[in-house]
Amino acid sequence: MSTFESYAWIDVADRAGVDAVLAVVDDERVWKAPQTLRAAFYDTGQGWRIAAFSRDQGHEYMPDFVAHLMTRTGAIVRAFVALDHDEYGAEHIVLGIKDGHVVRVHHRYIYPKFAGWPNRAGSPWQTDMPTIGPVRGSFTGRLVDSAEARSALADLFDVPLRRIRRAGRQALWSDSGLGVTYEPFTPWFEALGIDIAEPVGEETVLVRGRPVWREAFLRYALPNLPGRWHVLDNAALLTPVDLIACGVQRGIHAGLRVVLQPLYQRIDSSLFLSHPDEVGTHRWGHYQRVEDAEGYMRDAVATIRNDVLPMLETYGSLDGYRRFCAEQASDSDKPRSLYLLAATEIILERYDDASAALDEARARVQYQPDPWHPGPATPETRALLLARVAEQRRLLSLPGAY
């Protein structure tokens, strides 16, 4: 699963603050910003929060964009920004206001580790924004993390300082969660009281950009493809959707990613679990008009017909997906596929095979416990996995029936 994406939890005093942010969030003159941005807004009981995310081009500009919104509106009290760089690491930046100016209150980068040693191929967010306390070098990843910064962070979120210190210790092992949405930031979420499950029942809406990919797929691809499709902003799924969602998603590097998403696996964002290889060669550009994407969609139709549909025919059933997971798990670099294999074996009520996969995962996955662990191979776990399906359908905006 690729997790190049960004998130922001932006706090304002009231609903009027939300409206002030929404009034300027789609300003096309701001280029240091995600091309598209989705968000939900809700009352936390202590003010209003905007929960935003992007996996589009420019998602790495999320902290720049949030800082711009803070300066322009004057309505934002604080913001927690999370940048997930997939195998290159992850980082969080907390922004606040001091003497009328936006400041970096806290900033830490999580480097992946190999054989116990950090791999510093990733690069932290670069900015000349003022900070609370001194700025350290990027070698340790603790860029803005002095005692002064931690105290200011506790004050900003009105939490005890001991929770910040505990999060700092726990974050030393956060590299084990890289590649899992939200997971590297869990210690800080818990310390600051950020509930990623909120807002319950609220749908995210597109607040910046236009769903050009969706409109282009509907116009140029759909009439030339077999079957029925449910088209989202950046993905299209074959219908009806059963326990395995099958389709395509706009690729990050090349044209398309093949979607094979088990709905009994938790989905925390718009990014699907998928086949690891992207297919097609026509890269999605910064298309502002639907007409500009016609060539991309012509290539997409050929790729879907020649490469994607045969793959989905092979792996799109429960038993096919079980075989897909087993093939992936044979790769020494993908031990977490064993958890998906175990979950699928549990759904198929093959509990002995599921236990064997979990035993192998216990031996191969470097850090335990692991958030991808489905639970013990029991009928009770099967019931819990199946209960997830309705919630995952809601997150993917899938209709209940076709």
C-alpha positions in Angstrom: 0.0 0.0 0.0 1.4 3.4 -1.0 0.8 6.2 1.4 2.1 9.4 -0.2 -0.5 11.7 1.3 -1.1 14.6 3.7 -3.5 15.4 6.4 -4.4 18.5 8.5 -6.5 19.0 11.5 -7.3 22.7 11.6 -9.0 24.2 14.7 -11.1 27.4 14.7 -13.2 29.0 17.3 -16.6 28.6 15.7 -18.6 27.9 12.5 -17.9 31.4 11.3 -14.2 30.4 11.4 -14.9 27.4 9.2 -16.7 29.7 6.7 -13.8 32.1 6.6 -11.4 29.3 5.7 -13.7 27.8 3.1 -14.1 31.2 1.5 -10.4 31.3 0.5 -9.4 27.6 0.3 -10.0 27.4 -3.5 -7.9 30.4 -4.4 -6.2 29.3 -7.6 -3.5 32.0 -7.3 -1.9 30.0 -4.4 0.5 27.5 -6.1 2.0 26.0 -2.9 -1.0 23.9 -2.2 -2.5 20.5 -3.0 -4.2 20.4 -6.4 -7.3 18.9 -4.8 -8.3 18.9 -1.1 -11.1 17.1 0.6 -12.4 18.0 4.1 -15.0 17.5 6.7 -16.0 20.1 9.4 -17.5 19.4 12.7 -18.1 20.8 16.2 -15.7 19.2 18.7 -17.4 20.7 21.8 -14.5 23.1 22.3 -14.7 24.8 18.9 -14.8 23.7 15.3 -12.4 21.5 13.4 -11.6 21.1 9.7 -10.2 17.7 8.9 -8.6 17.8 5.5 -6.6 15.4 3.3 -5.0 15.1 -0.1 -3.1 12.5 -2.0 -2.9 14.6 -5.2 -0.1 16.5 -6.8 1.2 19.0 -4.4 0.1 17.2 -1.3 3.5 17.9 0.2 2.6 21.6 0.3 0.0 21.0 2.9 1.9 22.8 5.7 2.6 25.8 3.4 -1.0 26.0 2.4 -2.3 25.7 6.0 0.2 28.5 7.1 -1.2 30.6 4.2 -4.8 30.0 5.4 -3.8 31.0 9.0 -2.2 34.2 7.8 -4.9 35.1 5.4 -8.0 34.4 7.5 -6.8 35.1 11.1 -9.4 32.5 12.1 -7.2 29.4 12.7 -6.1 28.8 16.3 -3.8 25.9 15.7 -3.2 23.1 13.2 -1.6 19.6 13.2 -0.3 18.7 9.8 0.8 15.2 8.9 2.9 14.4 5.8 3.2 10.7 4.9 6.2 10.0 2.5 5.6 6.3 2.3 8.9 4.4 2.4 10.8 7.6 2.8 9.3 8.3 6.2 6.7 10.6 7.7 6.6 13.9 9.6 4.3 16.1 11.5 4.3 19.9 11.9 2.2 21.8 14.5 1.5 25.4 13.6 0.3 28.1 16.0 0.1 31.9 16.4 2.5 34.0 18.4 2.5 37.8 18.4 0.2 37.7 15.4 2.5 35.5 13.2 2.4 31.9 12.3 5.0 29.8 14.1 6.3 26.3 14.0 5.5 24.9 17.4 6.6 21.3 16.9 8.2 19.3 14.1 9.5 15.8 14.0 10.5 13.5 11.1 10.3 9.7 11.3 13.0 8.0 9.3 12.5 4.3 8.2 15.0 1.9 9.7 16.8 -1.0 8.0 18.6 -3.4 10.3 18.1 -1.0 13.1 19.7 2.0 11.4 17.8 5.0 10.1 17.7 5.5 6.3 17.8 9.3 5.8 16.9 9.3 2.1 13.8 11.4 2.9 13.9 15.1 3.3 11.9 17.1 5.9 9.7 20.0 5.0 11.8 23.1 4.3 10.7 26.5 5.6 12.1 29.6 7.2 9.0 30.0 9.4 9.9 31.1 13.0 9.9 28.4 15.6 9.3 27.9 19.3 12.7 27.2 20.7 15.8 26.3 18.6 15.8 24.4 15.3 17.9 21.2 15.4 19.5 19.6 12.4 17.5 16.9 10.5 19.9 14.1 11.5 17.7 12.9 14.4 14.4 14.0 12.9 13.7 16.1 16.0 13.7 19.4 14.2 11.6 21.5 16.6 11.4 19.4 19.8 13.1 21.3 22.6 11.7 21.5 26.1 10.4 24.9 25.2 8.6 23.6 22.1 7.1 20.7 24.0 5.8 23.0 26.7 4.3 25.3 24.1 2.7 22.3 22.4 1.1 21.2 25.6 -0.2 24.7 26.2 -1.5 25.0 22.7 -3.6 21.8 23.0 -4.3 22.3 26.7 -3.0 18.9 27.7 -0.5 17.8 30.5 3.1 18.1 29.6 3.7 14.5 30.7 1.5 13.3 27.8 3.8 15.1 25.3 6.9 13.6 26.9 5.4 10.1 26.7 4.5 10.7 23.1 8.1 11.7 22.4 9.3 8.4 23.8 6.8 6.3 22.0 7.5 8.1 18.7 11.0 6.6 18.8 9.4 3.4 17.5 6.9 5.0 15.1 8.9 3.8 12.1 7.2 0.4 12.5 3.9 2.0 11.4 5.3 3.5 8.1 3.2 2.4 5.2 0.0 2.3 7.3 -2.3 5.4 7.1 -2.2 7.5 10.2 -0.1 4.9 12.2 3.2 6.8 12.4 1.4 9.7 14.1 -0.5 7.7 16.6 1.5 8.7 19.7 0.9 12.4 19.0 -2.8 11.9 18.2 -3.2 10.2 21.6 -1.2 12.9 23.4 -3.1 15.8 21.8 -6.6 14.4 21.9 -7.0 14.2 18.1 -9.6 11.6 17.3 -9.1 10.4 13.7 -12.4 8.6 13.8 -14.2 12.0 13.9 -16.5 13.1 12.5 -18.7 10.1 12.8 -21.1 9.8 10.0 -19.8 13.0 8.2 -18.8 12.8 4.6 -15.8 14.6 3.2 -16.4 17.0 0.4 -14.1 18.5 -2.2 -13.1 22.0 -1.1 -10.3 22.7 -3.5 -9.9 21.8 -7.1 -12.2 20.1 -9.5 -12.7 16.3 -10.0 -11.2 16.4 -13.5 -10.2 12.8 -13.5 -13.7 11.6 -12.6 -15.3 13.8 -15.3 -12.8 12.7 -17.9 -13.3 9.0 -17.0 -17.1 9.4 -17.4 -16.8 11.2 -20.7 -13.9 9.4 -22.5 -13.4 6.0 -20.8 -16.7 4.7 -19.5 -18.5 4.5 -23.0 -15.6 2.4 -24.2 -15.4 -0.1 -21.3 -17.4 -3.3 -20.7 -19.4 -3.7 -17.5 -20.8 -1.2 -15.0 -18.6 1.2 -13.1 -18.9 3.3 -9.9 -16.7 6.4 -10.5 -15.2 8.3 -7.6 -12.9 11.4 -7.8 -9.8 9.5 -8.6 -11.0 5.9 -9.0 -13.4 3.7 -10.8 -14.8 0.4 -9.4 -16.5 -2.5 -11.2 -20.0 -3.1 -9.9 -21.6 -4.8 -8.1 -19.0 -4.4 -5.3 -18.9 -7.5 -3.1 -16.2 -8.1 -0.4 -13.4 -7.3 -2.7 -13.5 -3.9 -4.5 -12.0 -4.2 -8.0 -11.1 -1.4 -10.4 -8.5 1.3 -11.1 -7.2 4.3 -9.4 -5.3 7.3 -10.8 -1.6 6.4 -10.4 1.0 8.5 -8.6 3.9 7.8 -10.9 2.4 6.2 -14.0 -1.1 6.0 -15.4 -3.2 3.7 -13.3 -3.0 1.5 -10.1 -5.0 -1.7 -10.0 -7.4 -1.7 -7.1 -7.9 -4.9 -5.2 -9.4 -3.7 -1.9 -10.8 -6.1 0.7 -13.6 -4.3 2.4 -13.0 -6.2 5.6 -9.6 -4.4 5.8 -9.8 -1.0 7.5 -9.6 1.9 5.0 -8.5 5.2 6.6 -8.4 7.4 3.6 -9.3 7.7 -0.1 -6.2 5.7 -1.0 -7.0 2.1 -1.8 -4.9 -1.0 -1.1 -3.9 -2.1 -4.5 -1.6 -4.1 -6.7 1.9 -2.7 -6.1 2.7 -2.1 -9.8 1.3 0.8 -11.7 0.2 0.1 -15.3 0.0 2.2 -18.3 2.6 4.9 -19.4 0.5 8.0 -19.8 1.2 10.0 -16.6 -1.7 12.1 -15.2 -0.7 15.8 -15.6 -2.0 18.9 -13.8 -5.0 18.9 -16.1 -7.4 21.8 -15.4 -9.8 21.0 -18.2 -11.6 17.7 -18.9 -10.7 18.0 -22.6 -6.9 18.0 -21.8 -7.3 14.5 -20.3 -8.7 12.8 -23.5 -5.3 11.3 -24.5 -4.7 10.0 -21.0 -8.1 8.3 -21.0 -7.5 6.7 -24.4 -4.4 5.1 -23.0 -6.3 4.2 -19.8 -9.0 2.4 -21.8 -6.4 0.3 -23.6 -4.6 -0.5 -20.4 -7.8 -1.5 -18.6 -8.9 -3.8 -21.4 -5.5 -5.4 -22.0 -4.0 -5.5 -18.5 -6.4 -4.7 -15.7 -9.5 -6.7 -16.5 -7.6 -10.0 -16.9 -5.9 -9.4 -13.6 -9.2 -8.6 -11.9 -10.7 -11.7 -13.4 -7.8 -13.8 -11.9 -7.7 -12.1 -8.4 -11.0 -10.3 -7.9 -12.9 -13.1 -6.1 -12.3 -14.0 -2.4 -10.3 -17.2 -3.4 -8.4 -15.2 -6.1 -7.5 -12.5 -3.6 -6.3 -15.2 -1.2 -3.9 -16.4 -3.9 -2.9 -12.9 -4.6 -2.0 -12.3 -1.0 -0.1 -15.6 -0.8 2.0 -14.5 -3.9 2.7 -11.1 -2.4 3.6 -12.7 1.0 6.3 -14.8 -0.7 8.2 -11.6 -1.3 10.6 -11.1 1.6 10.0 -7.3 1.4 6.2 -7.6 1.9 5.6 -9.6 5.1 2.5 -7.6 6.0 0.7 -9.3 3.1 0.6 -12.2 5.5 -1.9 -10.3 7.6 -4.2 -9.7 4.6 -3.8 -13.4 3.7 -4.8 -14.4 7.3 -7.8 -12.1 7.2 -9.0 -13.6 3.9 -8.5 -17.1 5.2 -10.6 -16.2 8.2 -13.4 -14.8 6.0 -13.2 -18.1 4.1 -13.4 -20.0 7.4 -10.0 -21.6 6.8 -8.9 -21.1 10.4 -5.9 -23.4 10.4 -4.5 -21.7 7.3 -5.1 -18.3 8.9 -3.2 -19.4 12.0 -0.3 -20.6 9.9 -0.1 -17.2 8.1 -0.3 -15.3 11.5 2.5 -17.5 12.8 4.7 -16.8 9.8 3.9 -13.0 10.1 5.0 -13.1 13.8 8.4 -14.4 12.7 8.8 -12.1 9.7 7.3 -8.7 10.7 10.0 -6.7 12.5 7.9 -4.9 15.0 5.0 -6.3 17.1 2.2 -5.6 17.7 1.3 -4.5 14.2 -1.8 -2.5 13.2 -2.5 -4.8 10.2 -3.0 -7.8 12.5 -6.6 -9.0 11.9 -6.9 -10.7 15.2 -6.9 -14.4 16.2 -8.1 -17.0 13.7 -11.6 -17.5 15.2 -15.3 -17.2 14.2 -15.5 -14.1 16.5 -12.8 -12.4 14.5 -14.6 -13.3 11.3 -17.7 -11.6 12.6 -15.8 -8.5 13.4 -14.1 -8.4 10.0 -17.5 -8.7 8.2 -18.9 -6.0 10.4 -16.4 -3.6 9.0 -17.7 -3.9 5.5 -20.6 -1.5 5.9 -18.4 1.2 7.3 -15.8 0.8 4.5 -18.6 1.0 1.9 -19.6 4.3 3.5 -16.1 5.6 3.5 -15.8 4.8 -0.2 -19.2 6.3 -1.0 -20.4 3.0 -2.4 -24.2 2.6 -2.8 -25.9 -0.1 -0.8 -27.3 -1.7 -3.9 -27.1 -1.4 -7.7 
